Amino acid sequence: MMKIPLIKNLLPKVGTFQAIPNGGTLESYLIVNRYNYDQTNTGNKIALSMTSNTGWNPSEIQGSPGYDQSIGNKSGFNALPMDLKIH
């Protein structure tokens, strides 16, 4: 289980963080609000919208973090590849 200070560091640093209505999860919120890479609201295809725009190994698999990195990070979450250090 993550400790609260770590979770605070993962949240977007712009604006205010709004609660997800009705006790939902971040996953369900992103899917319902069309953060899937194909802009649908069914199925879990949110990985690309939660990843940073750089640093991922290129991939030909649609929706994967390395696929068309220029369209990633729509959610503002900005997940980085493991072992990537920003100085």
CNS distance restraints for C-alpha pairs under 8 A (distance, minus, plus):
assign (resid   2 and name CA) (resid   6 and name CA) 6.62 0.50 0.50
assign (resid   2 and name CA) (resid   7 and name CA) 6.80 0.50 0.50
assign (resid   3 and name CA) (resid   7 and name CA) 6.63 0.50 0.50
assign (resid   4 and name CA) (resid   8 and name CA) 6.25 0.50 0.50
assign (resid   5 and name CA) (resid   9 and name CA) 6.50 0.50 0.50
assign (resid   6 and name CA) (resid  10 and name CA) 6.63 0.50 0.50
assign (resid   7 and name CA) (resid  11 and name CA) 6.69 0.50 0.50
assign (resid  10 and name CA) (resid  77 and name CA) 7.05 0.50 0.50
assign (resid  11 and name CA) (resid  17 and name CA) 7.63 0.50 0.50
assign (resid  11 and name CA) (resid  77 and name CA) 6.39 0.50 0.50
assign (resid  12 and name CA) (resid  17 and name CA) 7.54 0.50 0.50
assign (resid  12 and name CA) (resid  76 and name CA) 5.95 0.50 0.50
assign (resid  12 and name CA) (resid  77 and name CA) 5.83 0.50 0.50
assign (resid  12 and name CA) (resid  78 and name CA) 7.88 0.50 0.50
assign (resid  20 and name CA) (resid  24 and name CA) 5.82 0.50 0.50
assign (resid  20 and name CA) (resid  25 and name CA) 6.90 0.50 0.50
assign (resid  20 and name CA) (resid  26 and name CA) 7.10 0.50 0.50
assign (resid  20 and name CA) (resid  29 and name CA) 6.88 0.50 0.50
assign (resid  24 and name CA) (resid  28 and name CA) 6.49 0.50 0.50
assign (resid  24 and name CA) (resid  29 and name CA) 6.79 0.50 0.50
assign (resid  25 and name CA) (resid  29 and name CA) 6.16 0.50 0.50
assign (resid  26 and name CA) (resid  30 and name CA) 6.13 0.50 0.50
assign (resid  27 and name CA) (resid  31 and name CA) 6.28 0.50 0.50
assign (resid  27 and name CA) (resid  44 and name CA) 7.62 0.50 0.50
assign (resid  27 and name CA) (resid  46 and name CA) 7.62 0.50 0.50
assign (resid  28 and name CA) (resid  32 and name CA) 6.01 0.50 0.50
assign (resid  29 and name CA) (resid  33 and name CA) 6.09 0.50 0.50
assign (resid  30 and name CA) (resid  34 and name CA) 6.27 0.50 0.50
assign (resid  30 and name CA) (resid  35 and name CA) 5.07 0.50 0.50
assign (resid  30 and name CA) (resid  36 and name CA) 7.25 0.50 0.50
assign (resid  30 and name CA) (resid  46 and name CA) 6.90 0.50 0.50
assign (resid  30 and name CA) (resid  75 and name CA) 7.69 0.50 0.50
assign (resid  31 and name CA) (resid  35 and name CA) 5.62 0.50 0.50
assign (resid  31 and name CA) (resid  36 and name CA) 5.94 0.50 0.50
assign (resid  31 and name CA) (resid  40 and name CA) 7.57 0.50 0.50
assign (resid  31 and name CA) (resid  41 and name CA) 5.07 0.50 0.50
assign (resid  31 and name CA) (resid  42 and name CA) 6.42 0.50 0.50
assign (resid  31 and name CA) (resid  43 and name CA) 7.13 0.50 0.50
assign (resid  31 and name CA) (resid  44 and name CA) 6.51 0.50 0.50
assign (resid  31 and name CA) (resid  45 and name CA) 7.53 0.50 0.50
assign (resid  31 and name CA) (resid  46 and name CA) 6.82 0.50 0.50
assign (resid  32 and name CA) (resid  41 and name CA) 4.90 0.50 0.50
assign (resid  32 and name CA) (resid  42 and name CA) 7.23 0.50 0.50
assign (resid  33 and name CA) (resid  41 and name CA) 6.57 0.50 0.50
assign (resid  34 and name CA) (resid  39 and name CA) 4.76 0.50 0.50
assign (resid  34 and name CA) (resid  40 and name CA) 5.28 0.50 0.50
assign (resid  34 and name CA) (resid  41 and name CA) 4.86 0.50 0.50
assign (resid  35 and name CA) (resid  39 and name CA) 5.86 0.50 0.50
assign (resid  35 and name CA) (resid  40 and name CA) 7.57 0.50 0.50
assign (resid  35 and name CA) (resid  41 and name CA) 7.62 0.50 0.50
assign (resid  35 and name CA) (resid  45 and name CA) 7.84 0.50 0.50
assign (resid  35 and name CA) (resid  46 and name CA) 5.86 0.50 0.50
assign (resid  35 and name CA) (resid  49 and name CA) 6.16 0.50 0.50
assign (resid  35 and name CA) (resid  74 and name CA) 6.98 0.50 0.50
assign (resid  35 and name CA) (resid  75 and name CA) 6.96 0.50 0.50
assign (resid  36 and name CA) (resid  40 and name CA) 5.88 0.50 0.50
assign (resid  36 and name CA) (resid  41 and name CA) 6.82 0.50 0.50
assign (resid  36 and name CA) (resid  44 and name CA) 6.96 0.50 0.50
assign (resid  36 and name CA) (resid  45 and name CA) 4.62 0.50 0.50
assign (resid  36 and name CA) (resid  46 and name CA) 4.48 0.50 0.50
assign (resid  36 and name CA) (resid  47 and name CA) 7.73 0.50 0.50
assign (resid  36 and name CA) (resid  48 and name CA) 7.69 0.50 0.50
assign (resid  36 and name CA) (resid  49 and name CA) 6.85 0.50 0.50
assign (resid  37 and name CA) (resid  45 and name CA) 6.01 0.50 0.50
assign (resid  37 and name CA) (resid  46 and name CA) 6.20 0.50 0.50
assign (resid  37 and name CA) (resid  47 and name CA) 7.80 0.50 0.50
assign (resid  37 and name CA) (resid  48 and name CA) 6.13 0.50 0.50
assign (resid  37 and name CA) (resid  49 and name CA) 6.46 0.50 0.50
assign (resid  37 and name CA) (resid  63 and name CA) 5.56 0.50 0.50
assign (resid  38 and name CA) (resid  45 and name CA) 7.73 0.50 0.50
assign (resid  38 and name CA) (resid  63 and name CA) 7.81 0.50 0.50
assign (resid  45 and name CA) (resid  63 and name CA) 6.45 0.50 0.50
assign (resid  46 and name CA) (resid  50 and name CA) 6.53 0.50 0.50
assign (resid  46 and name CA) (resid  63 and name CA) 7.64 0.50 0.50
assign (resid  47 and name CA) (resid  51 and name CA) 6.50 0.50 0.50
assign (resid  47 and name CA) (resid  63 and name CA) 6.73 0.50 0.50
assign (resid  47 and name CA) (resid  64 and name CA) 6.39 0.50 0.50
assign (resid  47 and name CA) (resid  65 and name CA) 6.25 0.50 0.50
assign (resid  48 and name CA) (resid  63 and name CA) 5.52 0.50 0.50
assign (resid  48 and name CA) (resid  64 and name CA) 5.75 0.50 0.50
assign (resid  48 and name CA) (resid  65 and name CA) 4.78 0.50 0.50
assign (resid  48 and name CA) (resid  66 and name CA) 7.94 0.50 0.50
assign (resid  48 and name CA) (resid  67 and name CA) 7.77 0.50 0.50
assign (resid  48 and name CA) (resid  69 and name CA) 7.73 0.50 0.50
assign (resid  48 and name CA) (resid  71 and name CA) 7.70 0.50 0.50
assign (resid  48 and name CA) (resid  72 and name CA) 5.01 0.50 0.50
assign (resid  48 and name CA) (resid  73 and name CA) 6.56 0.50 0.50
assign (resid  49 and name CA) (resid  71 and name CA) 7.58 0.50 0.50
assign (resid  49 and name CA) (resid  72 and name CA) 4.81 0.50 0.50
assign (resid  49 and name CA) (resid  73 and name CA) 4.34 0.50 0.50
assign (resid  49 and name CA) (resid  74 and name CA) 4.65 0.50 0.50
assign (resid  49 and name CA) (resid  75 and name CA) 5.54 0.50 0.50
assign (resid  49 and name CA) (resid  76 and name CA) 7.85 0.50 0.50
assign (resid  50 and name CA) (resid  72 and name CA) 6.84 0.50 0.50
assign (resid  50 and name CA) (resid  73 and name CA) 4.88 0.50 0.50
assign (resid  50 and name CA) (resid  74 and name CA) 6.70 0.50 0.50
assign (resid  50 and name CA) (resid  75 and name CA) 5.69 0.50 0.50
assign (resid  50 and name CA) (resid  76 and name CA) 6.74 0.50 0.50
assign (resid  50 and name CA) (resid  77 and name CA) 5.17 0.50 0.50
assign (resid  50 and name CA) (resid  78 and name CA) 5.52 0.50 0.50
assign (resid  50 and name CA) (resid  79 and name CA) 5.89 0.50 0.50
assign (resid  51 and name CA) (resid  65 and name CA) 6.15 0.50 0.50
assign (resid  51 and name CA) (resid  72 and name CA) 5.88 0.50 0.50
assign (resid  51 and name CA) (resid  73 and name CA) 5.01 0.50 0.50
assign (resid  51 and name CA) (resid  77 and name CA) 6.90 0.50 0.50
assign (resid  51 and name CA) (resid  78 and name CA) 4.73 0.50 0.50
assign (resid  51 and name CA) (resid  79 and name CA) 4.33 0.50 0.50
assign (resid  51 and name CA) (resid  80 and name CA) 6.18 0.50 0.50
assign (resid  52 and name CA) (resid  69 and name CA) 7.61 0.50 0.50
assign (resid  52 and name CA) (resid  72 and name CA) 6.27 0.50 0.50
assign (resid  52 and name CA) (resid  73 and name CA) 5.39 0.50 0.50
assign (resid  52 and name CA) (resid  77 and name CA) 8.00 0.50 0.50
assign (resid  52 and name CA) (resid  78 and name CA) 4.50 0.50 0.50
assign (resid  52 and name CA) (resid  79 and name CA) 5.50 0.50 0.50
assign (resid  52 and name CA) (resid  80 and name CA) 5.64 0.50 0.50
assign (resid  53 and name CA) (resid  69 and name CA) 4.85 0.50 0.50
assign (resid  53 and name CA) (resid  70 and name CA) 5.63 0.50 0.50
assign (resid  53 and name CA) (resid  71 and name CA) 7.21 0.50 0.50
assign (resid  53 and name CA) (resid  72 and name CA) 5.33 0.50 0.50
assign (resid  53 and name CA) (resid  73 and name CA) 6.28 0.50 0.50
assign (resid  53 and name CA) (resid  78 and name CA) 7.92 0.50 0.50
assign (resid  54 and name CA) (resid  69 and name CA) 6.35 0.50 0.50
assign (resid  54 and name CA) (resid  70 and name CA) 7.98 0.50 0.50
assign (resid  55 and name CA) (resid  80 and name CA) 7.25 0.50 0.50
assign (resid  55 and name CA) (resid  81 and name CA) 6.41 0.50 0.50
assign (resid  55 and name CA) (resid  84 and name CA) 7.36 0.50 0.50
assign (resid  56 and name CA) (resid  65 and name CA) 6.40 0.50 0.50
assign (resid  56 and name CA) (resid  66 and name CA) 5.01 0.50 0.50
assign (resid  56 and name CA) (resid  69 and name CA) 7.79 0.50 0.50
assign (resid  56 and name CA) (resid  80 and name CA) 7.89 0.50 0.50
assign (resid  56 and name CA) (resid  81 and name CA) 6.01 0.50 0.50
assign (resid  57 and name CA) (resid  66 and name CA) 5.28 0.50 0.50
assign (resid  58 and name CA) (resid  66 and name CA) 4.41 0.50 0.50
assign (resid  58 and name CA) (resid  67 and name CA) 6.06 0.50 0.50
assign (resid  58 and name CA) (resid  68 and name CA) 7.88 0.50 0.50
assign (resid  59 and name CA) (resid  64 and name CA) 6.96 0.50 0.50
assign (resid  59 and name CA) (resid  65 and name CA) 7.72 0.50 0.50
assign (resid  59 and name CA) (resid  66 and name CA) 4.74 0.50 0.50
assign (resid  59 and name CA) (resid  67 and name CA) 4.86 0.50 0.50
assign (resid  60 and name CA) (resid  66 and name CA) 7.72 0.50 0.50
assign (resid  60 and name CA) (resid  67 and name CA) 5.79 0.50 0.50
assign (resid  61 and name CA) (resid  66 and name CA) 7.99 0.50 0.50
assign (resid  61 and name CA) (resid  67 and name CA) 6.16 0.50 0.50
assign (resid  62 and name CA) (resid  67 and name CA) 5.84 0.50 0.50
assign (resid  63 and name CA) (resid  67 and name CA) 6.20 0.50 0.50
assign (resid  65 and name CA) (resid  69 and name CA) 6.75 0.50 0.50
assign (resid  65 and name CA) (resid  72 and name CA) 7.32 0.50 0.50
assign (resid  68 and name CA) (resid  72 and name CA) 7.36 0.50 0.50
assign (resid  73 and name CA) (resid  77 and name CA) 6.58 0.50 0.50
assign (resid  73 and name CA) (resid  78 and name CA) 5.65 0.50 0.50
assign (resid  80 and name CA) (resid  84 and name CA) 6.69 0.50 0.50
